[in-house]
Amino acid sequence: MFRSALSLTTLFGVVLALSSCETTNEDEWTGGGRKPFHQAEQTCEAQAGRLTEEKARPAFFTDCMRTFGWTRRSGAA
């Protein structure tokens, strides 16, 4: 019983953590002179995840990616 409760708690934590991440696709971005896309994405997701106000995360993520030389292509979500 304890083991299944622990597993459910762990699963919930993972789902919660992933839901706060900005979903990205490299094809929706342009640039990358300062840092490879996946490294910039991981760095920005980690930093955005530390924000207490969840609504601020998408804008923060976009600004963070911009500091690494990545900008969203027009028409990208």
mmCIF file of the N, C-alpha and C atoms, coordinates in Angstrom:
data_MODEL
# 
_entry.id   MODEL 
# 
loop_
_atom_site.group_PDB 
_atom_site.id 
_atom_site.type_symbol 
_atom_site.label_atom_id 
_atom_site.label_alt_id 
_atom_site.label_comp_id 
_atom_site.label_asym_id 
_atom_site.label_entity_id 
_atom_site.label_seq_id 
_atom_site.pdbx_PDB_ins_code 
_atom_site.Cartn_x 
_atom_site.Cartn_y 
_atom_site.Cartn_z 
_atom_site.occupancy 
_atom_site.B_iso_or_equiv 
_atom_site.pdbx_formal_charge 
_atom_site.auth_seq_id 
_atom_site.auth_comp_id 
_atom_site.auth_asym_id 
_atom_site.auth_atom_id 
_atom_site.pdbx_PDB_model_num 
ATOM 1   N N  . MET A 1 1  ? 0.823  -1.193 0.000   1.00 0.00 ? 1  MET A N  1 
ATOM 2   C CA . MET A 1 1  ? 0.000  0.000  0.000   1.00 0.00 ? 1  MET A CA 1 
ATOM 3   C C  . MET A 1 1  ? 0.869  1.260  0.000   1.00 0.00 ? 1  MET A C  1 
ATOM 4   N N  . PHE A 1 2  ? 1.848  1.294  0.902   1.00 0.00 ? 2  PHE A N  1 
ATOM 5   C CA . PHE A 1 2  ? 2.736  2.448  0.996   1.00 0.00 ? 2  PHE A CA 1 
ATOM 6   C C  . PHE A 1 2  ? 3.511  2.629  -0.304  1.00 0.00 ? 2  PHE A C  1 
ATOM 7   N N  . ARG A 1 3  ? 3.961  1.517  -0.873  1.00 0.00 ? 3  ARG A N  1 
ATOM 8   C CA . ARG A 1 3  ? 4.748  1.575  -2.099  1.00 0.00 ? 3  ARG A CA 1 
ATOM 9   C C  . ARG A 1 3  ? 3.923  2.147  -3.260  1.00 0.00 ? 3  ARG A C  1 
ATOM 10  N N  . SER A 1 4  ? 2.658  1.728  -3.385  1.00 0.00 ? 4  SER A N  1 
ATOM 11  C CA . SER A 1 4  ? 1.827  2.244  -4.477  1.00 0.00 ? 4  SER A CA 1 
ATOM 12  C C  . SER A 1 4  ? 1.498  3.723  -4.267  1.00 0.00 ? 4  SER A C  1 
ATOM 13  N N  . ALA A 1 5  ? 1.310  4.132  -3.026  1.00 0.00 ? 5  ALA A N  1 
ATOM 14  C CA . ALA A 1 5  ? 1.057  5.547  -2.740  1.00 0.00 ? 5  ALA A CA 1 
ATOM 15  C C  . ALA A 1 5  ? 2.283  6.385  -3.087  1.00 0.00 ? 5  ALA A C  1 
ATOM 16  N N  . LEU A 1 6  ? 3.458  5.853  -2.779  1.00 0.00 ? 6  LEU A N  1 
ATOM 17  C CA . LEU A 1 6  ? 4.698  6.553  -3.099  1.00 0.00 ? 6  LEU A CA 1 
ATOM 18  C C  . LEU A 1 6  ? 4.863  6.663  -4.611  1.00 0.00 ? 6  LEU A C  1 
ATOM 19  N N  . SER A 1 7  ? 4.543  5.598  -5.335  1.00 0.00 ? 7  SER A N  1 
ATOM 20  C CA . SER A 1 7  ? 4.646  5.620  -6.794  1.00 0.00 ? 7  SER A CA 1 
ATOM 21  C C  . SER A 1 7  ? 3.688  6.640  -7.394  1.00 0.00 ? 7  SER A C  1 
ATOM 22  N N  . LEU A 1 8  ? 2.468  6.697  -6.880  1.00 0.00 ? 8  LEU A N  1 
ATOM 23  C CA . LEU A 1 8  ? 1.500  7.672  -7.380  1.00 0.00 ? 8  LEU A CA 1 
ATOM 24  C C  . LEU A 1 8  ? 1.949  9.097  -7.083  1.00 0.00 ? 8  LEU A C  1 
ATOM 25  N N  . THR A 1 9  ? 2.520  9.303  -5.915  1.00 0.00 ? 9  THR A N  1 
ATOM 26  C CA . THR A 1 9  ? 3.019  10.624 -5.548  1.00 0.00 ? 9  THR A CA 1 
ATOM 27  C C  . THR A 1 9  ? 4.158  11.034 -6.474  1.00 0.00 ? 9  THR A C  1 
ATOM 28  N N  . THR A 1 10 ? 5.057  10.106 -6.751  1.00 0.00 ? 10 THR A N  1 
ATOM 29  C CA . THR A 1 10 ? 6.173  10.382 -7.650  1.00 0.00 ? 10 THR A CA 1 
ATOM 30  C C  . THR A 1 10 ? 5.661  10.703 -9.048  1.00 0.00 ? 10 THR A C  1 
ATOM 31  N N  . LEU A 1 11 ? 4.726  9.901  -9.538  1.00 0.00 ? 11 LEU A N  1 
ATOM 32  C CA . LEU A 1 11 ? 4.157  10.127 -10.864 1.00 0.00 ? 11 LEU A CA 1 
ATOM 33  C C  . LEU A 1 11 ? 3.482  11.495 -10.941 1.00 0.00 ? 11 LEU A C  1 
ATOM 34  N N  . PHE A 1 12 ? 2.724  11.851 -9.911  1.00 0.00 ? 12 PHE A N  1 
ATOM 35  C CA . PHE A 1 12 ? 2.065  13.153 -9.879  1.00 0.00 ? 12 PHE A CA 1 
ATOM 36  C C  . PHE A 1 12 ? 3.101  14.277 -9.923  1.00 0.00 ? 12 PHE A C  1 
ATOM 37  N N  . GLY A 1 13 ? 4.188  14.127 -9.191  1.00 0.00 ? 13 GLY A N  1 
ATOM 38  C CA . GLY A 1 13 ? 5.245  15.136 -9.175  1.00 0.00 ? 13 GLY A CA 1 
ATOM 39  C C  . GLY A 1 13 ? 5.876  15.320 -10.544 1.00 0.00 ? 13 GLY A C  1 
ATOM 40  N N  . VAL A 1 14 ? 6.113  14.223 -11.238 1.00 0.00 ? 14 VAL A N  1 
ATOM 41  C CA . VAL A 1 14 ? 6.698  14.297 -12.575 1.00 0.00 ? 14 VAL A CA 1 
ATOM 42  C C  . VAL A 1 14 ? 5.735  14.993 -13.536 1.00 0.00 ? 14 VAL A C  1 
ATOM 43  N N  . VAL A 1 15 ? 4.469  14.620 -13.488 1.00 0.00 ? 15 VAL A N  1 
ATOM 44  C CA . VAL A 1 15 ? 3.467  15.244 -14.357 1.00 0.00 ? 15 VAL A CA 1 
ATOM 45  C C  . VAL A 1 15 ? 3.366  16.736 -14.060 1.00 0.00 ? 15 VAL A C  1 
ATOM 46  N N  . LEU A 1 16 ? 3.357  17.094 -12.810 1.00 0.00 ? 16 LEU A N  1 
ATOM 47  C CA . LEU A 1 16 ? 3.280  18.498 -12.422 1.00 0.00 ? 16 LEU A CA 1 
ATOM 48  C C  . LEU A 1 16 ? 4.496  19.269 -12.928 1.00 0.00 ? 16 LEU A C  1 
ATOM 49  N N  . ALA A 1 17 ? 5.671  18.690 -12.779 1.00 0.00 ? 17 ALA A N  1 
ATOM 50  C CA . ALA A 1 17 ? 6.891  19.352 -13.237 1.00 0.00 ? 17 ALA A CA 1 
ATOM 51  C C  . ALA A 1 17 ? 6.876  19.546 -14.749 1.00 0.00 ? 17 ALA A C  1 
ATOM 52  N N  . LEU A 1 18 ? 6.454  18.534 -15.472 1.00 0.00 ? 18 LEU A N  1 
ATOM 53  C CA . LEU A 1 18 ? 6.424  18.637 -16.925 1.00 0.00 ? 18 LEU A CA 1 
ATOM 54  C C  . LEU A 1 18 ? 5.367  19.613 -17.415 1.00 0.00 ? 18 LEU A C  1 
ATOM 55  N N  . SER A 1 19 ? 4.286  19.733 -16.687 1.00 0.00 ? 19 SER A N  1 
ATOM 56  C CA . SER A 1 19 ? 3.221  20.636 -17.121 1.00 0.00 ? 19 SER A CA 1 
ATOM 57  C C  . SER A 1 19 ? 3.638  22.093 -17.022 1.00 0.00 ? 19 SER A C  1 
ATOM 58  N N  . SER A 1 20 ? 4.632  22.386 -16.210 1.00 0.00 ? 20 SER A N  1 
ATOM 59  C CA . SER A 1 20 ? 5.078  23.767 -16.068 1.00 0.00 ? 20 SER A CA 1 
ATOM 60  C C  . SER A 1 20 ? 6.099  24.147 -17.124 1.00 0.00 ? 20 SER A C  1 
ATOM 61  N N  . CYS A 1 21 ? 6.556  23.179 -17.903 1.00 0.00 ? 21 CYS A N  1 
ATOM 62  C CA . CYS A 1 21 ? 7.562  23.444 -18.918 1.00 0.00 ? 21 CYS A CA 1 
ATOM 63  C C  . CYS A 1 21 ? 6.926  24.004 -20.178 1.00 0.00 ? 21 CYS A C  1 
ATOM 64  N N  . GLU A 1 22 ? 7.669  24.850 -20.837 1.00 0.00 ? 22 GLU A N  1 
ATOM 65  C CA . GLU A 1 22 ? 7.252  25.368 -22.127 1.00 0.00 ? 22 GLU A CA 1 
ATOM 66  C C  . GLU A 1 22 ? 7.520  24.290 -23.165 1.00 0.00 ? 22 GLU A C  1 
ATOM 67  N N  . THR A 1 23 ? 6.491  23.938 -23.929 1.00 0.00 ? 23 THR A N  1 
ATOM 68  C CA . THR A 1 23 ? 6.674  22.953 -24.982 1.00 0.00 ? 23 THR A CA 1 
ATOM 69  C C  . THR A 1 23 ? 7.349  23.635 -26.151 1.00 0.00 ? 23 THR A C  1 
ATOM 70  N N  . THR A 1 24 ? 8.441  23.059 -26.604 1.00 0.00 ? 24 THR A N  1 
ATOM 71  C CA . THR A 1 24 ? 9.195  23.687 -27.674 1.00 0.00 ? 24 THR A CA 1 
ATOM 72  C C  . THR A 1 24 ? 9.506  22.686 -28.769 1.00 0.00 ? 24 THR A C  1 
ATOM 73  N N  . ASN A 1 25 ? 9.702  23.228 -29.942 1.00 0.00 ? 25 ASN A N  1 
ATOM 74  C CA . ASN A 1 25 ? 10.098 22.457 -31.099 1.00 0.00 ? 25 ASN A CA 1 
ATOM 75  C C  . ASN A 1 25 ? 11.138 23.308 -31.813 1.00 0.00 ? 25 ASN A C  1 
ATOM 76  N N  . GLU A 1 26 ? 12.292 22.760 -32.044 1.00 0.00 ? 26 GLU A N  1 
ATOM 77  C CA . GLU A 1 26 ? 13.382 23.536 -32.630 1.00 0.00 ? 26 GLU A CA 1 
ATOM 78  C C  . GLU A 1 26 ? 12.987 24.179 -33.956 1.00 0.00 ? 26 GLU A C  1 
ATOM 79  N N  . ASP A 1 27 ? 12.091 23.549 -34.691 1.00 0.00 ? 27 ASP A N  1 
ATOM 80  C CA . ASP A 1 27 ? 11.646 24.099 -35.979 1.00 0.00 ? 27 ASP A CA 1 
ATOM 81  C C  . ASP A 1 27 ? 10.879 25.406 -35.820 1.00 0.00 ? 27 ASP A C  1 
ATOM 82  N N  . GLU A 1 28 ? 10.375 25.680 -34.619 1.00 0.00 ? 28 GLU A N  1 
ATOM 83  C CA . GLU A 1 28 ? 9.618  26.903 -34.367 1.00 0.00 ? 28 GLU A CA 1 
ATOM 84  C C  . GLU A 1 28 ? 10.517 28.068 -33.947 1.00 0.00 ? 28 GLU A C  1 
ATOM 85  N N  . TRP A 1 29 ? 11.819 27.832 -33.898 1.00 0.00 ? 29 TRP A N  1 
ATOM 86  C CA . TRP A 1 29 ? 12.768 28.840 -33.445 1.00 0.00 ? 29 TRP A CA 1 
ATOM 87  C C  . TRP A 1 29 ? 13.818 29.082 -34.520 1.00 0.00 ? 29 TRP A C  1 
ATOM 88  N N  . THR A 1 30 ? 14.409 30.268 -34.476 1.00 0.00 ? 30 THR A N  1 
ATOM 89  C CA . THR A 1 30 ? 15.495 30.600 -35.385 1.00 0.00 ? 30 THR A CA 1 
ATOM 90  C C  . THR A 1 30 ? 16.637 31.212 -34.576 1.00 0.00 ? 30 THR A C  1 
ATOM 91  N N  . GLY A 1 31 ? 17.848 31.049 -35.059 1.00 0.00 ? 31 GLY A N  1 
ATOM 92  C CA . GLY A 1 31 ? 19.005 31.625 -34.375 1.00 0.00 ? 31 GLY A CA 1 
ATOM 93  C C  . GLY A 1 31 ? 19.910 30.559 -33.820 1.00 0.00 ? 31 GLY A C  1 
ATOM 94  N N  . GLY A 1 32 ? 20.468 30.839 -32.668 1.00 0.00 ? 32 GLY A N  1 
ATOM 95  C CA . GLY A 1 32 ? 21.283 29.864 -31.976 1.00 0.00 ? 32 GLY A CA 1 
ATOM 96  C C  . GLY A 1 32 ? 22.764 30.127 -32.000 1.00 0.00 ? 32 GLY A C  1 
ATOM 97  N N  . GLY A 1 33 ? 23.154 31.376 -32.214 1.00 0.00 ? 33 GLY A N  1 
ATOM 98  C CA . GLY A 1 33 ? 24.571 31.680 -32.260 1.00 0.00 ? 33 GLY A CA 1 
ATOM 99  C C  . GLY A 1 33 ? 25.293 31.524 -30.938 1.00 0.00 ? 33 GLY A C  1 
ATOM 100 N N  . ARG A 1 34 ? 24.588 31.643 -29.834 1.00 0.00 ? 34 ARG A N  1 
ATOM 101 C CA . ARG A 1 34 ? 25.247 31.637 -28.526 1.00 0.00 ? 34 ARG A CA 1 
ATOM 102 C C  . ARG A 1 34 ? 25.246 30.285 -27.836 1.00 0.00 ? 34 ARG A C  1 
ATOM 103 N N  . LYS A 1 35 ? 24.210 29.498 -28.051 1.00 0.00 ? 35 LYS A N  1 
ATOM 104 C CA . LYS A 1 35 ? 24.099 28.217 -27.348 1.00 0.00 ? 35 LYS A CA 1 
ATOM 105 C C  . LYS A 1 35 ? 23.229 27.279 -28.183 1.00 0.00 ? 35 LYS A C  1 
ATOM 106 N N  . PRO A 1 36 ? 23.609 26.003 -28.314 1.00 0.00 ? 36 PRO A N  1 
ATOM 107 C CA . PRO A 1 36 ? 22.769 25.053 -29.050 1.00 0.00 ? 36 PRO A CA 1 
ATOM 108 C C  . PRO A 1 36 ? 21.351 25.011 -28.477 1.00 0.00 ? 36 PRO A C  1 
ATOM 109 N N  . PHE A 1 37 ? 20.378 24.755 -29.355 1.00 0.00 ? 37 PHE A N  1 
ATOM 110 C CA . PHE A 1 37 ? 18.970 24.818 -28.988 1.00 0.00 ? 37 PHE A CA 1 
ATOM 111 C C  . PHE A 1 37 ? 18.643 24.011 -27.744 1.00 0.00 ? 37 PHE A C  1 
ATOM 112 N N  . HIS A 1 38 ? 19.004 22.744 -27.725 1.00 0.00 ? 38 HIS A N  1 
ATOM 113 C CA . HIS A 1 38 ? 18.593 21.883 -26.608 1.00 0.00 ? 38 HIS A CA 1 
ATOM 114 C C  . HIS A 1 38 ? 19.232 22.309 -25.282 1.00 0.00 ? 38 HIS A C  1 
ATOM 115 N N  . GLN A 1 39 ? 20.443 22.841 -25.330 1.00 0.00 ? 39 GLN A N  1 
ATOM 116 C CA . GLN A 1 39 ? 21.062 23.348 -24.103 1.00 0.00 ? 39 GLN A CA 1 
ATOM 117 C C  . GLN A 1 39 ? 20.331 24.599 -23.619 1.00 0.00 ? 39 GLN A C  1 
ATOM 118 N N  . ALA A 1 40 ? 20.020 25.500 -24.553 1.00 0.00 ? 40 ALA A N  1 
ATOM 119 C CA . ALA A 1 40 ? 19.285 26.718 -24.183 1.00 0.00 ? 40 ALA A CA 1 
ATOM 120 C C  . ALA A 1 40 ? 17.910 26.356 -23.635 1.00 0.00 ? 40 ALA A C  1 
ATOM 121 N N  . GLU A 1 41 ? 17.239 25.416 -24.302 1.00 0.00 ? 41 GLU A N  1 
ATOM 122 C CA . GLU A 1 41 ? 15.907 24.988 -23.870 1.00 0.00 ? 41 GLU A CA 1 
ATOM 123 C C  . GLU A 1 41 ? 15.941 24.432 -22.447 1.00 0.00 ? 41 GLU A C  1 
ATOM 124 N N  . GLN A 1 42 ? 16.900 23.563 -22.168 1.00 0.00 ? 42 GLN A N  1 
ATOM 125 C CA . GLN A 1 42 ? 16.999 22.969 -20.824 1.00 0.00 ? 42 GLN A CA 1 
ATOM 126 C C  . GLN A 1 42 ? 17.287 24.030 -19.773 1.00 0.00 ? 42 GLN A C  1 
ATOM 127 N N  . THR A 1 43 ? 18.198 24.931 -20.075 1.00 0.00 ? 43 THR A N  1 
ATOM 128 C CA . THR A 1 43 ? 18.535 25.995 -19.134 1.00 0.00 ? 43 THR A CA 1 
ATOM 129 C C  . THR A 1 43 ? 17.322 26.876 -18.846 1.00 0.00 ? 43 THR A C  1 
ATOM 130 N N  . CYS A 1 44 ? 16.620 27.278 -19.900 1.00 0.00 ? 44 CYS A N  1 
ATOM 131 C CA . CYS A 1 44 ? 15.473 28.174 -19.739 1.00 0.00 ? 44 CYS A CA 1 
ATOM 132 C C  . CYS A 1 44 ? 14.299 27.483 -19.056 1.00 0.00 ? 44 CYS A C  1 
ATOM 133 N N  . GLU A 1 45 ? 14.078 26.203 -19.351 1.00 0.00 ? 45 GLU A N  1 
ATOM 134 C CA . GLU A 1 45 ? 13.010 25.468 -18.669 1.00 0.00 ? 45 GLU A CA 1 
ATOM 135 C C  . GLU A 1 45 ? 13.294 25.368 -17.173 1.00 0.00 ? 45 GLU A C  1 
ATOM 136 N N  . ALA A 1 46 ? 14.548 25.092 -16.829 1.00 0.00 ? 46 ALA A N  1 
ATOM 137 C CA . ALA A 1 46 ? 14.905 24.980 -15.410 1.00 0.00 ? 46 ALA A CA 1 
ATOM 138 C C  . ALA A 1 46 ? 14.694 26.310 -14.691 1.00 0.00 ? 46 ALA A C  1 
ATOM 139 N N  . GLN A 1 47 ? 15.119 27.404 -15.327 1.00 0.00 ? 47 GLN A N  1 
ATOM 140 C CA . GLN A 1 47 ? 14.961 28.716 -14.701 1.00 0.00 ? 47 GLN A CA 1 
ATOM 141 C C  . GLN A 1 47 ? 13.493 29.125 -14.619 1.00 0.00 ? 47 GLN A C  1 
ATOM 142 N N  . ALA A 1 48 ? 12.729 28.871 -15.671 1.00 0.00 ? 48 ALA A N  1 
ATOM 143 C CA . ALA A 1 48 ? 11.299 29.216 -15.666 1.00 0.00 ? 48 ALA A CA 1 
ATOM 144 C C  . ALA A 1 48 ? 10.556 28.400 -14.613 1.00 0.00 ? 48 ALA A C  1 
ATOM 145 N N  . GLY A 1 49 ? 10.975 27.178 -14.405 1.00 0.00 ? 49 GLY A N  1 
ATOM 146 C CA . GLY A 1 49 ? 10.336 26.318 -13.414 1.00 0.00 ? 49 GLY A CA 1 
ATOM 147 C C  . GLY A 1 49 ? 10.488 26.822 -11.991 1.00 0.00 ? 49 GLY A C  1 
ATOM 148 N N  . ARG A 1 50 ? 11.450 27.702 -11.775 1.00 0.00 ? 50 ARG A N  1 
ATOM 149 C CA . ARG A 1 50 ? 11.670 28.255 -10.430 1.00 0.00 ? 50 ARG A CA 1 
ATOM 150 C C  . ARG A 1 50 ? 10.753 29.435 -10.122 1.00 0.00 ? 50 ARG A C  1 
ATOM 151 N N  . LEU A 1 51 ? 10.083 29.959 -11.149 1.00 0.00 ? 51 LEU A N  1 
ATOM 152 C CA . LEU A 1 51 ? 9.176  31.088 -10.921 1.00 0.00 ? 51 LEU A CA 1 
ATOM 153 C C  . LEU A 1 51 ? 7.944  30.615 -10.170 1.00 0.00 ? 51 LEU A C  1 
ATOM 154 N N  . THR A 1 52 ? 7.544  31.369 -9.176  1.00 0.00 ? 52 THR A N  1 
ATOM 155 C CA . THR A 1 52 ? 6.368  30.977 -8.404  1.00 0.00 ? 52 THR A CA 1 
ATOM 156 C C  . THR A 1 52 ? 5.076  31.307 -9.144  1.00 0.00 ? 52 THR A C  1 
ATOM 157 N N  . GLU A 1 53 ? 5.100  32.345 -9.952  1.00 0.00 ? 53 GLU A N  1 
ATOM 158 C CA . GLU A 1 53 ? 3.900  32.725 -10.707 1.00 0.00 ? 53 GLU A CA 1 
ATOM 159 C C  . GLU A 1 53 ? 3.908  31.998 -12.053 1.00 0.00 ? 53 GLU A C  1 
ATOM 160 N N  . GLU A 1 54 ? 3.067  30.985 -12.161 1.00 0.00 ? 54 GLU A N  1 
ATOM 161 C CA . GLU A 1 54 ? 3.048  30.130 -13.343 1.00 0.00 ? 54 GLU A CA 1 
ATOM 162 C C  . GLU A 1 54 ? 2.727  30.894 -14.631 1.00 0.00 ? 54 GLU A C  1 
ATOM 163 N N  . LYS A 1 55 ? 1.893  31.921 -14.535 1.00 0.00 ? 55 LYS A N  1 
ATOM 164 C CA . LYS A 1 55 ? 1.517  32.697 -15.721 1.00 0.00 ? 55 LYS A CA 1 
ATOM 165 C C  . LYS A 1 55 ? 2.712  33.416 -16.340 1.00 0.00 ? 55 LYS A C  1 
ATOM 166 N N  . ALA A 1 56 ? 3.719  33.706 -15.544 1.00 0.00 ? 56 ALA A N  1 
ATOM 167 C CA . ALA A 1 56 ? 4.884  34.442 -16.026 1.00 0.00 ? 56 ALA A CA 1 
ATOM 168 C C  . ALA A 1 56 ? 5.887  33.548 -16.751 1.00 0.00 ? 56 ALA A C  1 
ATOM 169 N N  . ARG A 1 57 ? 5.740  32.248 -16.633 1.00 0.00 ? 57 ARG A N  1 
ATOM 170 C CA . ARG A 1 57 ? 6.730  31.319 -17.176 1.00 0.00 ? 57 ARG A CA 1 
ATOM 171 C C  . ARG A 1 57 ? 6.891  31.366 -18.695 1.00 0.00 ? 57 ARG A C  1 
ATOM 172 N N  . PRO A 1 58 ? 5.795  31.377 -19.489 1.00 0.00 ? 58 PRO A N  1 
ATOM 173 C CA . PRO A 1 58 ? 5.998  31.397 -20.948 1.00 0.00 ? 58 PRO A CA 1 
ATOM 174 C C  . PRO A 1 58 ? 6.780  32.620 -21.440 1.00 0.00 ? 58 PRO A C  1 
ATOM 175 N N  . ALA A 1 59 ? 6.445  33.801 -20.937 1.00 0.00 ? 59 ALA A N  1 
ATOM 176 C CA . ALA A 1 59 ? 7.157  35.016 -21.348 1.00 0.00 ? 59 ALA A CA 1 
ATOM 177 C C  . ALA A 1 59 ? 8.608  34.966 -20.882 1.00 0.00 ? 59 ALA A C  1 
ATOM 178 N N  . PHE A 1 60 ? 8.821  34.480 -19.658 1.00 0.00 ? 60 PHE A N  1 
ATOM 179 C CA . PHE A 1 60 ? 10.182 34.353 -19.150 1.00 0.00 ? 60 PHE A CA 1 
ATOM 180 C C  . PHE A 1 60 ? 10.982 33.404 -20.033 1.00 0.00 ? 60 PHE A C  1 
ATOM 181 N N  . PHE A 1 61 ? 10.379 32.268 -20.393 1.00 0.00 ? 61 PHE A N  1 
ATOM 182 C CA . PHE A 1 61 ? 11.052 31.273 -21.225 1.00 0.00 ? 61 PHE A CA 1 
ATOM 183 C C  . PHE A 1 61 ? 11.467 31.883 -22.568 1.00 0.00 ? 61 PHE A C  1 
ATOM 184 N N  . THR A 1 62 ? 10.546 32.615 -23.193 1.00 0.00 ? 62 THR A N  1 
ATOM 185 C CA . THR A 1 62 ? 10.838 33.239 -24.482 1.00 0.00 ? 62 THR A CA 1 
ATOM 186 C C  . THR A 1 62 ? 11.976 34.244 -24.352 1.00 0.00 ? 62 THR A C  1 
ATOM 187 N N  . ASP A 1 63 ? 11.952 35.064 -23.311 1.00 0.00 ? 63 ASP A N  1 
ATOM 188 C CA . ASP A 1 63 ? 13.027 36.039 -23.080 1.00 0.00 ? 63 ASP A CA 1 
ATOM 189 C C  . ASP A 1 63 ? 14.350 35.344 -22.799 1.00 0.00 ? 63 ASP A C  1 
ATOM 190 N N  . CYS A 1 64 ? 14.299 34.270 -22.035 1.00 0.00 ? 64 CYS A N  1 
ATOM 191 C CA . CYS A 1 64 ? 15.508 33.510 -21.721 1.00 0.00 ? 64 CYS A CA 1 
ATOM 192 C C  . CYS A 1 64 ? 16.119 32.938 -23.004 1.00 0.00 ? 64 CYS A C  1 
ATOM 193 N N  . MET A 1 65 ? 15.278 32.353 -23.846 1.00 0.00 ? 65 MET A N  1 
ATOM 194 C CA . MET A 1 65 ? 15.769 31.800 -25.114 1.00 0.00 ? 65 MET A CA 1 
ATOM 195 C C  . MET A 1 65 ? 16.393 32.902 -25.965 1.00 0.00 ? 65 MET A C  1 
ATOM 196 N N  . ARG A 1 66 ? 15.805 34.082 -25.928 1.00 0.00 ? 66 ARG A N  1 
ATOM 197 C CA . ARG A 1 66 ? 16.334 35.214 -26.688 1.00 0.00 ? 66 ARG A CA 1 
ATOM 198 C C  . ARG A 1 66 ? 17.742 35.569 -26.222 1.00 0.00 ? 66 ARG A C  1 
ATOM 199 N N  . THR A 1 67 ? 18.005 35.458 -24.920 1.00 0.00 ? 67 THR A N  1 
ATOM 200 C CA . THR A 1 67 ? 19.349 35.784 -24.426 1.00 0.00 ? 67 THR A CA 1 
ATOM 201 C C  . THR A 1 67 ? 20.395 34.813 -24.958 1.00 0.00 ? 67 THR A C  1 
ATOM 202 N N  . PHE A 1 68 ? 19.965 33.629 -25.361 1.00 0.00 ? 68 PHE A N  1 
ATOM 203 C CA . PHE A 1 68 ? 20.885 32.645 -25.933 1.00 0.00 ? 68 PHE A CA 1 
ATOM 204 C C  . PHE A 1 68 ? 20.886 32.689 -27.462 1.00 0.00 ? 68 PHE A C  1 
ATOM 205 N N  . GLY A 1 69 ? 20.200 33.690 -28.030 1.00 0.00 ? 69 GLY A N  1 
ATOM 206 C CA . GLY A 1 69 ? 20.228 33.883 -29.469 1.00 0.00 ? 69 GLY A CA 1 
ATOM 207 C C  . GLY A 1 69 ? 19.104 33.216 -30.233 1.00 0.00 ? 69 GLY A C  1 
ATOM 208 N N  . TRP A 1 70 ? 18.083 32.721 -29.552 1.00 0.00 ? 70 TRP A N  1 
ATOM 209 C CA . TRP A 1 70 ? 16.961 32.042 -30.199 1.00 0.00 ? 70 TRP A CA 1 
ATOM 210 C C  . TRP A 1 70 ? 15.713 32.916 -30.151 1.00 0.00 ? 70 TRP A C  1 
ATOM 211 N N  . THR A 1 71 ? 15.030 33.070 -31.277 1.00 0.00 ? 71 THR A N  1 
ATOM 212 C CA . THR A 1 71 ? 13.760 33.789 -31.324 1.00 0.00 ? 71 THR A CA 1 
ATOM 213 C C  . THR A 1 71 ? 12.721 32.911 -32.016 1.00 0.00 ? 71 THR A C  1 
ATOM 214 N N  . ARG A 1 72 ? 11.475 33.060 -31.576 1.00 0.00 ? 72 ARG A N  1 
ATOM 215 C CA . ARG A 1 72 ? 10.386 32.290 -32.195 1.00 0.00 ? 72 ARG A CA 1 
ATOM 216 C C  . ARG A 1 72 ? 10.167 32.773 -33.625 1.00 0.00 ? 72 ARG A C  1 
ATOM 217 N N  . ARG A 1 73 ? 9.950  31.820 -34.510 1.00 0.00 ? 73 ARG A N  1 
ATOM 218 C CA . ARG A 1 73 ? 9.589  32.182 -35.889 1.00 0.00 ? 73 ARG A CA 1 
ATOM 219 C C  . ARG A 1 73 ? 8.182  32.774 -35.880 1.00 0.00 ? 73 ARG A C  1 
ATOM 220 N N  . SER A 1 74 ? 7.896  33.673 -36.824 1.00 0.00 ? 74 SER A N  1 
ATOM 221 C CA . SER A 1 74 ? 6.539  34.217 -36.882 1.00 0.00 ? 74 SER A CA 1 
ATOM 222 C C  . SER A 1 74 ? 5.538  33.112 -37.167 1.00 0.00 ? 74 SER A C  1 
ATOM 223 N N  . GLY A 1 75 ? 4.438  33.203 -36.477 1.00 0.00 ? 75 GLY A N  1 
ATOM 224 C CA . GLY A 1 75 ? 3.382  32.210 -36.623 1.00 0.00 ? 75 GLY A CA 1 
ATOM 225 C C  . GLY A 1 75 ? 3.546  30.997 -35.731 1.00 0.00 ? 75 GLY A C  1 
ATOM 226 N N  . ALA A 1 76 ? 4.679  30.882 -35.031 1.00 0.00 ? 76 ALA A N  1 
ATOM 227 C CA . ALA A 1 76 ? 4.876  29.758 -34.100 1.00 0.00 ? 76 ALA A CA 1 
ATOM 228 C C  . ALA A 1 76 ? 4.051  30.019 -32.850 1.00 0.00 ? 76 ALA A C  1 
ATOM 229 N N  . ALA A 1 77 ? 3.583  28.957 -32.247 1.00 0.00 ? 77 ALA A N  1 
ATOM 230 C CA . ALA A 1 77 ? 2.716  29.059 -31.057 1.00 0.00 ? 77 ALA A CA 1 
ATOM 231 C C  . ALA A 1 77 ? 3.363  29.774 -29.939 1.00 0.00 ? 77 ALA A C  1 
# 
